[in-house]
C-alpha cells in the first residue's frame, strides 16, 4: 500500500513538473514583457525550478519519514 502511494506521488510530481516545463516553454512571446523584479531575479520566479525544488523537498521528506 505504501509503495503504491509513493509511486503515485512521484508520478503526480513528475506530471506537475512536465506541465510547468511545457508551460514555461510555450511562453516565449511573453518574455519581452517581464517586470523589473523578475528580470533582476529570474531564478526566483521560474516555475520549472519551483516545481523541481518542491519535488526534491517531497523526496527528502519521504526518505526521512521512512528512516525515522
Secondary structure, DSSP 8 states (H G I E B T S, - for coil): -HHHHHHHHHHHHHHHHHHHHHHHHH-SGGGGG--HHHHH-TTTT-HHHHHHHHHHHHHHHHHHHHH-
